Amino acid sequence: MVSGLGAKTINVRNESHKDVEVFRGAVCDNGAPIATVGPHSSSFGVHPDRTEGIHVKDGVVASFRVNCRDED
């Protein structure tokens, strides 16, 4: 995700039946998630900070993955 035009945070809306994890940077391997959004839920004001090696003028960069683990 890339958000520009002076953005400092992102809003995440999850309309699926799975958890969505949000990470700093363009890939999901930058440590622990900065937010986890449950099924049919939203999270506002997620602050991804700066990411080393990626610069977006007046914006933020984050990535997400859908947690597809099987639940009994």
Secondary structure, DSSP 8 states (H G I E B T S, - for coil): -EE-TT---EEEEE-SSSEEEEEESSSS-SSS-SEEE-TTEEEEEE----BTTB--TT-EEEEEEEE-----
